[in-house]
């Protein structure tokens, strides 16, 4: 019995000891210190390139928006959209009959001065001045009368025709009584009717102060602006009426026809007002020019054919020549016509852009560079371009030609406009395309380069703030040594130039696991 107990105890002791040894062994193997592992790269000789990447827009290298220096009616139009023109080609011409006549008359008078004038010619010139003065006075009065009659016509077009489609039309809260396709359009036309009332009141106030001593051109211009405001309202209202049908309006066809008739009458009346103002303006301008010419002729005639009078006559000829030159519009560049607004017979106002010509086949890129990058860019820097319109494998080359000295704030961020010019014309390039631009700002060839992520702050005690270092892997691959380095150009591809501290071939730690 005792021997059996001893055997059992011995077995339990052995088993317990083995379990303890296994546990201790497992603990040791799972908790012993592990050797560190590293990600590395080899310092190599290569090229470090710094780039600035921005997105820009392609625009024509040259573009000109053309406008006449004076108002008038177009009589010649030599181009259409898409036409190719050369610098100096005639684009369009205004009615120049008056200017040609005035120039011819001034030239003739200059010729007369060269031979001298007789008394009867002086008397004839004086008579012309008096006749021209009477004609100018009459033209002024006609212009005033036309402004007044235009007001009556415009008021009639609104009150007698358009107002039949509103309730309380002349109040502060008019309301259109016919169907509109939306509440927004209804509110808009009601608001326009209020503006028309204000326009008529302001126009009437100006008419009450018109006199022959006043600014006739200003009165005609003001009346034209008022008429155009009213015409715009009538056109919008006509669009609503033309959209009516028995199905969408609740009106029978007879009522719709009546509304159409009213709007046609209103538009006809307002167009008559516009035409009469245009005619009055032309008549007054011609009378003014005729009077100025006659008065100048008379003064020249009285002065005789002295050297001074001849110089004055020559100056007059030059003035009329310059005025005649304003009747013609020429292309300032070689290119393609991209905009033609007016037609032959249409009146154009001075200074209003009517035509656009842009250079053909020559394009530039305008990109806005953040202030952090603009200092890196200099003129003549080369750039590699890809266009959204084509694959990323299609490349174009360009060069920086201009850098704006002043900032342009975009979404609260200061940027600077950089202009690049394509090195070669290419038929695939179009105005308005988006250009992905990589500007090559700096490049170092045959230098020691390491991954930028391998560079750390120098941990050496007493190191100057901002000093850099790298970790050199030891020969056994189990440790590293940190050494200070002097860095140079930081490349856009994730590499940095090492000026000193590392030689090519050394294995650099980039990450410690």
C-alpha positions as CSV (number, residue, x, y, z in Angstrom):
1,X,0.0,0.0,0.0
2,X,2.8,2.4,1.0
3,X,4.7,1.6,-2.2
4,X,1.6,2.3,-4.3
5,X,1.2,5.7,-2.7
6,X,4.8,6.5,-3.3
7,X,4.5,5.6,-7.0
8,X,1.4,7.8,-7.3
9,X,3.1,10.7,-5.6
10,X,6.2,10.4,-7.8
11,X,4.1,10.4,-10.9
12,X,2.2,13.5,-9.8
13,X,5.5,15.2,-9.0
14,X,7.0,14.5,-12.4
15,X,3.9,15.7,-14.2
16,X,3.7,18.9,-12.2
17,X,7.4,19.6,-12.9
18,X,7.0,19.1,-16.6
19,X,4.0,21.4,-16.7
20,X,5.9,24.1,-14.9
21,X,8.9,23.7,-17.3
22,X,6.6,24.0,-20.3
23,X,4.9,27.2,-18.9
24,X,8.3,28.8,-18.2
25,X,9.5,27.9,-21.6
26,X,6.5,29.3,-23.4
27,X,6.7,32.5,-21.3
28,X,10.4,32.9,-22.2
29,X,9.9,32.4,-25.9
30,X,6.9,34.7,-26.1
31,X,8.4,37.5,-24.0
32,X,12.0,37.6,-24.9
33,X,13.2,40.9,-26.5
34,X,12.9,41.0,-30.3
35,X,15.5,42.4,-32.5
36,X,14.3,45.6,-34.4
37,X,13.6,45.4,-38.1
38,X,14.0,48.2,-40.6
39,X,12.8,49.5,-44.0
40,X,15.8,50.8,-45.9
41,X,16.8,52.4,-49.1
42,X,20.2,52.9,-50.8
43,X,21.6,56.4,-51.3
44,X,22.1,56.7,-55.0
45,X,23.5,59.1,-57.7
46,X,20.6,60.6,-59.6
47,X,18.7,63.7,-60.7
48,X,16.5,65.6,-58.2
49,X,13.8,67.6,-59.9
50,X,11.5,70.2,-58.2
51,X,8.2,70.9,-59.9
52,X,5.2,73.1,-59.3
53,X,1.9,71.5,-60.3
54,X,-1.1,73.7,-61.1
55,X,-4.2,73.6,-63.2
56,X,-4.7,76.3,-65.7
57,X,-7.0,77.3,-68.6
58,X,-6.0,77.6,-72.3
59,X,-6.7,81.0,-73.9
60,X,-5.8,82.5,-77.3
61,X,-2.4,84.2,-77.2
62,X,-4.0,87.4,-78.5
63,X,-7.6,88.4,-78.3
64,X,-9.3,91.7,-79.2
65,X,-12.8,92.9,-78.4
66,X,-13.6,95.5,-81.0
67,X,-16.0,98.5,-80.8
68,X,-16.6,101.6,-82.8
69,X,-15.5,104.9,-81.3
70,X,-18.8,106.5,-82.4
71,X,-22.4,105.5,-82.8
72,X,-24.0,104.8,-86.1
73,X,-25.7,102.4,-88.5
74,X,-23.6,99.6,-90.0
75,X,-23.6,99.7,-93.8
76,X,-20.8,97.2,-94.6
77,X,-20.0,93.9,-92.8
78,X,-17.2,92.0,-94.3
79,X,-16.9,89.1,-91.9
80,X,-18.8,86.3,-90.1
81,X,-18.0,84.1,-87.2
82,X,-15.2,81.6,-88.2
83,X,-13.7,83.9,-90.9
84,X,-9.9,84.3,-90.9
85,X,-8.6,87.9,-91.1
86,X,-5.3,89.6,-91.3
87,X,-4.1,92.6,-89.4
88,X,-5.6,95.7,-91.0
89,X,-8.5,93.9,-92.7
90,X,-11.7,95.9,-92.7
91,X,-14.2,94.3,-90.3
92,X,-17.2,96.7,-90.7
93,X,-18.1,100.2,-91.7
94,X,-20.7,102.7,-90.4
95,X,-22.8,105.0,-92.6
96,X,-20.2,107.6,-93.4
97,X,-22.1,109.8,-95.9
98,X,-22.1,112.8,-93.6
99,X,-18.5,112.4,-92.6
100,X,-17.3,112.0,-96.2
101,X,-19.3,115.1,-97.3
102,X,-17.9,117.1,-94.4
103,X,-14.3,116.0,-95.2
104,X,-14.8,116.8,-98.9
105,X,-16.2,120.2,-98.1
106,X,-13.3,120.9,-95.7
107,X,-10.8,119.9,-98.3
108,X,-12.5,122.0,-100.9
109,X,-12.3,125.0,-98.6
110,X,-8.7,124.4,-98.0
111,X,-8.1,124.4,-101.8
112,X,-10.1,127.7,-102.1
113,X,-7.9,129.3,-99.5
114,X,-4.9,128.6,-101.6
115,X,-6.3,130.7,-104.4
116,X,-8.0,133.4,-102.2
117,X,-11.7,134.3,-101.7
118,X,-13.8,137.0,-103.3
119,X,-16.4,139.2,-101.4
120,X,-19.3,137.4,-102.9
121,X,-17.9,134.1,-101.7
122,X,-17.7,135.5,-98.2
123,X,-21.3,136.6,-98.4
124,X,-22.3,133.2,-99.6
125,X,-20.5,131.5,-96.7
126,X,-22.3,133.8,-94.2
127,X,-25.6,132.9,-95.8
128,X,-24.7,129.2,-95.3
129,X,-24.0,129.8,-91.7
130,X,-27.4,131.5,-91.2
131,X,-29.2,128.7,-93.1
132,X,-27.4,126.0,-91.1
133,X,-28.3,127.8,-87.9
134,X,-31.9,127.8,-88.8
135,X,-31.7,124.2,-89.8
136,X,-30.1,123.3,-86.4
137,X,-32.7,125.3,-84.5
138,X,-35.4,123.4,-86.3
139,X,-33.6,120.0,-85.8
140,X,-33.4,120.8,-82.0
141,X,-37.1,121.6,-81.9
142,X,-38.0,118.5,-83.9
143,X,-35.9,116.4,-81.5
144,X,-37.7,117.8,-78.5
145,X,-41.1,117.2,-80.2
146,X,-40.0,113.6,-81.1
147,X,-39.0,112.9,-77.4
148,X,-42.4,114.2,-76.3
149,X,-44.3,112.2,-78.9
150,X,-42.2,109.1,-78.1
151,X,-43.3,109.4,-74.5
152,X,-46.9,109.6,-75.6
153,X,-46.5,106.5,-77.8
154,X,-44.7,104.5,-75.1
155,X,-47.3,105.5,-72.5
156,X,-50.1,104.5,-75.0
157,X,-48.4,101.1,-75.6
158,X,-48.4,100.4,-71.9
159,X,-51.7,102.0,-70.8
160,X,-53.9,101.3,-73.8
161,X,-52.7,97.8,-74.5
162,X,-50.5,96.1,-71.9
163,X,-52.5,97.2,-68.9
164,X,-55.6,95.3,-70.2
165,X,-53.8,92.2,-69.0
166,X,-53.3,93.5,-65.4
167,X,-55.4,94.5,-62.4
168,X,-54.3,97.7,-60.6
169,X,-51.6,98.2,-63.3
170,X,-50.6,101.7,-62.3
171,X,-50.4,100.9,-58.5
172,X,-47.6,99.7,-56.4
173,X,-49.0,96.2,-56.6
174,X,-50.1,95.3,-60.1
175,X,-51.2,91.8,-60.8
176,X,-51.2,90.0,-64.2
177,X,-54.5,88.4,-64.9
178,X,-53.5,85.8,-67.5
179,X,-51.8,82.4,-67.0
180,X,-48.0,82.3,-66.4
181,X,-46.0,79.1,-66.4
182,X,-44.6,79.8,-62.9
183,X,-45.0,82.0,-59.8
184,X,-41.5,83.3,-60.5
185,X,-42.4,84.6,-63.9
186,X,-45.6,86.1,-62.5
187,X,-43.7,87.9,-59.8
188,X,-41.1,89.1,-62.4
189,X,-43.6,90.6,-64.8
190,X,-45.5,92.3,-62.0
191,X,-42.2,93.8,-60.8
192,X,-41.4,94.9,-64.4
193,X,-44.8,96.7,-64.5
194,X,-43.9,98.6,-61.3
195,X,-40.6,99.6,-62.9
196,X,-42.4,100.8,-66.1
197,X,-44.5,103.2,-64.0
198,X,-41.3,104.6,-62.4
199,X,-39.8,104.9,-65.8
200,X,-42.7,106.9,-67.2
201,X,-42.7,109.2,-64.2
202,X,-39.0,109.9,-64.5
203,X,-39.3,110.4,-68.3
204,X,-42.2,112.8,-67.9
205,X,-40.2,114.9,-65.3
206,X,-37.4,115.2,-67.8
207,X,-39.7,116.1,-70.7
208,X,-41.2,119.0,-68.6
209,X,-37.8,120.6,-68.4
210,X,-36.8,120.3,-72.1
211,X,-35.8,123.5,-73.8
212,X,-33.8,124.4,-76.9
213,X,-30.9,125.5,-74.7
214,X,-30.7,122.1,-73.1
215,X,-28.7,119.1,-74.0
216,X,-30.5,117.7,-77.0
217,X,-28.2,114.7,-77.5
218,X,-28.7,113.9,-73.8
219,X,-32.5,114.2,-74.1
220,X,-32.5,111.8,-77.0
221,X,-30.2,109.3,-75.3
222,X,-32.3,109.4,-72.1
223,X,-35.5,108.9,-74.1
224,X,-33.9,106.0,-75.9
225,X,-33.0,104.3,-72.6
226,X,-36.5,104.8,-71.3
227,X,-38.1,103.4,-74.5
228,X,-35.8,100.3,-74.3
229,X,-36.8,99.6,-70.7
230,X,-40.5,99.7,-71.7
231,X,-39.8,97.7,-74.8
232,X,-38.1,95.0,-72.7
233,X,-41.2,94.8,-70.5
234,X,-43.5,94.5,-73.5
235,X,-41.4,91.8,-75.1
236,X,-41.5,89.8,-71.9
237,X,-45.2,90.2,-71.6
238,X,-45.6,89.3,-75.3
239,X,-43.7,86.0,-74.5
240,X,-46.3,85.2,-71.8
241,X,-49.2,85.9,-74.1
242,X,-47.8,83.9,-77.0
243,X,-47.6,80.9,-74.6
244,X,-51.4,80.9,-73.9
245,X,-53.7,78.2,-75.1
246,X,-57.2,77.3,-74.1
247,X,-55.8,74.2,-72.3
248,X,-53.4,76.0,-70.0
249,X,-55.0,79.4,-69.5
250,X,-58.7,78.8,-68.9
251,X,-59.4,81.3,-71.7
252,X,-61.3,80.7,-74.9
253,X,-59.5,81.3,-78.2
254,X,-61.3,84.6,-78.8
255,X,-60.0,86.0,-75.5
256,X,-56.5,84.7,-76.4
257,X,-56.7,86.3,-79.9
258,X,-57.7,89.6,-78.3
259,X,-54.7,89.5,-75.9
260,X,-52.4,88.7,-78.9
261,X,-53.8,91.7,-80.8
262,X,-53.3,94.0,-77.9
263,X,-49.6,92.9,-77.5
264,X,-48.9,93.2,-81.3
265,X,-50.4,96.8,-81.1
266,X,-48.2,97.6,-78.1
267,X,-45.0,96.3,-79.7
268,X,-45.9,98.1,-83.0
269,X,-46.4,101.4,-81.1
270,X,-43.2,101.1,-79.1
271,X,-41.2,100.2,-82.2
272,X,-42.5,103.4,-83.9
273,X,-41.2,105.3,-80.9
274,X,-37.8,103.7,-81.2
275,X,-37.6,104.5,-85.0
276,X,-38.6,108.1,-84.5
277,X,-36.0,108.7,-81.9
278,X,-33.3,107.1,-84.1
279,X,-34.3,109.4,-87.0
280,X,-34.4,112.5,-84.8
281,X,-31.0,111.7,-83.4
282,X,-29.5,111.3,-86.9
283,X,-31.2,114.5,-88.1
284,X,-29.9,116.5,-85.2
285,X,-26.4,115.2,-85.5
286,X,-26.3,116.0,-89.2
287,X,-27.7,119.5,-88.6
288,X,-25.0,120.1,-85.9
289,X,-22.3,118.9,-88.2
290,X,-23.5,121.1,-91.0
291,X,-23.7,124.1,-88.8
292,X,-20.2,123.5,-87.4
293,X,-18.9,123.1,-90.9
294,X,-20.6,126.2,-92.2
295,X,-19.4,128.3,-89.3
296,X,-15.9,127.0,-89.7
297,X,-16.0,127.8,-93.4
298,X,-17.2,131.3,-92.7
299,X,-14.4,131.9,-90.1
300,X,-11.8,130.6,-92.4
301,X,-13.2,132.7,-95.2
302,X,-13.1,135.9,-93.1
303,X,-9.5,135.1,-92.0
304,X,-8.4,135.1,-95.6
305,X,-5.7,132.9,-97.1
306,X,-3.0,133.8,-94.5
307,X,-0.5,131.1,-93.4
308,X,-2.4,130.9,-90.1
309,X,-5.8,130.4,-91.8
310,X,-4.4,127.8,-94.1
311,X,-3.0,125.9,-91.2
312,X,-6.4,126.1,-89.5
313,X,-8.0,124.8,-92.6
314,X,-5.6,121.9,-92.7
315,X,-6.3,121.2,-89.1
316,X,-10.0,121.1,-90.0
317,X,-9.4,118.7,-92.8
318,X,-7.4,116.5,-90.4
319,X,-10.2,116.6,-87.8
320,X,-12.8,115.5,-90.4
321,X,-10.4,112.9,-91.7
322,X,-10.0,111.5,-88.1
323,X,-13.8,111.5,-87.7
324,X,-14.2,109.7,-91.0
325,X,-11.7,107.1,-89.9
326,X,-13.8,106.3,-86.9
327,X,-16.5,105.0,-89.4
328,X,-14.3,102.0,-90.2
329,X,-13.2,99.2,-87.9
330,X,-10.1,97.1,-88.7
331,X,-8.6,94.0,-87.3
332,X,-5.6,94.8,-85.0
333,X,-4.2,91.2,-85.3
334,X,-4.1,88.1,-87.5
335,X,-6.7,85.7,-86.3
336,X,-10.2,84.2,-86.4
337,X,-13.5,86.0,-85.9
338,X,-15.3,84.6,-82.9
339,X,-18.1,87.1,-82.3
340,X,-20.3,89.2,-84.6
341,X,-23.2,90.8,-82.8
342,X,-24.7,93.4,-85.1
343,X,-26.1,93.1,-88.7
344,X,-26.1,95.4,-91.7
345,X,-28.6,98.2,-91.1
346,X,-28.4,97.9,-87.3
347,X,-27.5,100.8,-85.0
348,X,-24.5,100.3,-82.8
349,X,-23.6,102.5,-79.8
350,X,-20.1,103.9,-79.3
351,X,-17.9,101.7,-77.1
352,X,-20.1,98.6,-77.2
353,X,-18.1,95.5,-78.0
354,X,-19.5,94.2,-81.2
355,X,-16.8,92.0,-82.7
356,X,-14.1,89.7,-81.3
357,X,-11.0,88.4,-83.1
358,X,-8.6,86.0,-81.5
359,X,-5.2,84.7,-82.7
360,X,-5.4,81.5,-84.7
361,X,-3.3,78.5,-83.7
362,X,-1.4,80.4,-81.0
363,X,-2.5,79.6,-77.4
364,X,-1.3,80.4,-73.9
365,X,-2.0,79.0,-70.5
366,X,-3.1,81.1,-67.5
367,X,-2.6,79.4,-64.1
368,X,-2.9,80.8,-60.6
369,X,0.0,79.7,-58.4
370,X,-0.2,79.8,-54.5
371,X,2.1,82.2,-52.9
372,X,4.0,79.3,-51.3
373,X,5.2,78.2,-54.8
374,X,5.4,81.3,-56.9
375,X,8.8,82.3,-55.6
376,X,10.2,79.0,-57.1
377,X,9.1,80.0,-60.6
378,X,11.2,82.2,-63.0
379,X,10.7,83.3,-66.6
380,X,11.6,80.8,-69.2
381,X,11.0,77.8,-66.9
382,X,9.9,74.9,-69.0
383,X,6.6,73.0,-68.3
384,X,5.1,69.7,-69.2
385,X,1.4,69.9,-70.1
386,X,-1.4,67.3,-70.3
387,X,-5.0,68.2,-71.2
388,X,-8.1,66.8,-69.7
389,X,-9.5,66.5,-73.3
390,X,-6.8,63.8,-74.1
391,X,-5.2,60.9,-72.3
392,X,-2.5,61.5,-69.7
393,X,0.0,60.0,-72.1
394,X,-0.4,62.9,-74.5
395,X,2.1,65.6,-73.5
396,X,2.7,69.2,-74.7
397,X,5.6,71.5,-73.9
398,X,5.4,75.1,-72.8
399,X,7.5,77.8,-71.2
400,X,6.8,80.5,-68.6
401,X,6.5,83.9,-70.3
402,X,5.0,86.2,-67.6
403,X,4.5,86.3,-63.8
404,X,2.0,88.8,-62.4
405,X,3.7,91.0,-59.8
406,X,0.4,91.6,-58.0
407,X,-1.7,89.0,-56.2
408,X,-5.1,87.7,-57.3
409,X,-7.2,86.6,-54.3
410,X,-9.2,83.4,-55.1
411,X,-11.5,82.1,-52.4
412,X,-9.6,84.1,-49.9
413,X,-6.2,82.7,-50.9
414,X,-3.5,85.0,-52.5
415,X,-2.4,83.6,-55.8
416,X,-0.3,84.9,-58.7
417,X,-1.2,84.6,-62.3
418,X,1.5,82.8,-64.3
419,X,1.3,82.8,-68.1
420,X,2.9,80.1,-70.2
421,X,3.1,79.8,-74.0
422,X,3.1,76.6,-75.9
423,X,6.4,75.9,-77.7
424,X,4.7,74.5,-80.8
425,X,1.3,75.2,-82.5
426,X,-0.9,72.1,-82.3
427,X,-4.3,71.7,-84.0
428,X,-5.5,69.6,-81.0
429,X,-5.2,72.6,-78.6
430,X,-8.5,74.6,-78.2
431,X,-9.4,77.7,-76.3
432,X,-11.1,76.9,-73.0
433,X,-9.5,73.5,-72.4
434,X,-8.2,72.6,-68.9
435,X,-4.4,72.3,-68.8
436,X,-2.6,70.2,-66.1
437,X,0.7,72.0,-65.8
438,X,4.0,70.8,-64.2
439,X,6.5,73.7,-64.2
440,X,10.1,72.5,-63.9
441,X,11.5,75.0,-61.4
442,X,14.9,73.4,-60.4
443,X,17.0,70.4,-61.3
444,X,20.2,68.9,-59.9
445,X,22.0,66.3,-62.0
446,X,24.4,63.6,-60.7
447,X,23.9,64.2,-57.0
448,X,23.5,61.9,-54.0
449,X,19.7,61.4,-53.4
450,X,17.8,59.6,-50.7
451,X,14.1,59.3,-50.0
452,X,12.7,62.4,-48.3
453,X,11.1,60.2,-45.6
454,X,14.5,59.0,-44.5
455,X,15.5,62.5,-43.4
456,X,14.8,63.3,-39.7
457,X,15.5,66.1,-37.3
458,X,19.0,65.9,-35.9
459,X,18.7,64.5,-32.4
460,X,22.3,65.3,-31.4
461,X,22.5,67.4,-28.3
462,X,23.1,71.0,-29.0
463,X,22.3,70.7,-32.7
464,X,21.1,73.9,-34.4
465,X,17.3,74.0,-34.7
466,X,16.2,72.6,-38.1
467,X,19.4,70.5,-38.6
468,X,18.8,67.3,-40.4
469,X,20.1,63.8,-40.0
470,X,19.8,60.3,-41.5
471,X,20.2,56.8,-40.0
472,X,22.9,54.6,-41.5
473,X,22.2,50.9,-41.2
474,X,25.1,48.9,-39.5
475,X,26.8,46.0,-41.3
476,X,25.0,43.4,-39.2
477,X,21.6,44.9,-40.2
478,X,20.5,45.0,-36.5
479,X,21.2,48.6,-35.6
480,X,21.9,52.0,-37.1
481,X,23.9,55.1,-36.5
482,X,22.4,58.6,-36.8
483,X,24.6,61.1,-38.6
484,X,24.0,64.8,-39.4
485,X,23.6,65.7,-43.1
486,X,23.3,68.8,-45.2
487,X,20.4,68.7,-47.5
488,X,19.9,70.4,-50.8
489,X,17.0,70.4,-53.3
490,X,13.8,68.7,-52.3
491,X,12.4,66.9,-55.3
492,X,8.8,66.6,-56.3
493,X,9.1,62.8,-56.6
494,X,9.8,62.1,-52.9
495,X,13.6,62.4,-53.1
496,X,16.0,64.9,-51.6
497,X,19.6,65.9,-52.5
498,X,22.2,65.2,-49.8
499,X,25.1,67.7,-50.1
500,X,27.2,66.2,-47.4
501,X,27.1,63.4,-44.7
502,X,26.1,60.5,-47.0
503,X,27.8,58.8,-49.9
504,X,26.3,56.8,-52.7
505,X,25.8,53.1,-51.9
506,X,25.2,53.6,-48.1
507,X,22.0,51.9,-46.9
508,X,19.7,54.4,-45.2
509,X,16.9,53.5,-42.7
510,X,13.6,54.9,-43.9
511,X,11.4,53.4,-41.2
512,X,11.9,51.5,-38.0
513,X,9.3,48.8,-37.2
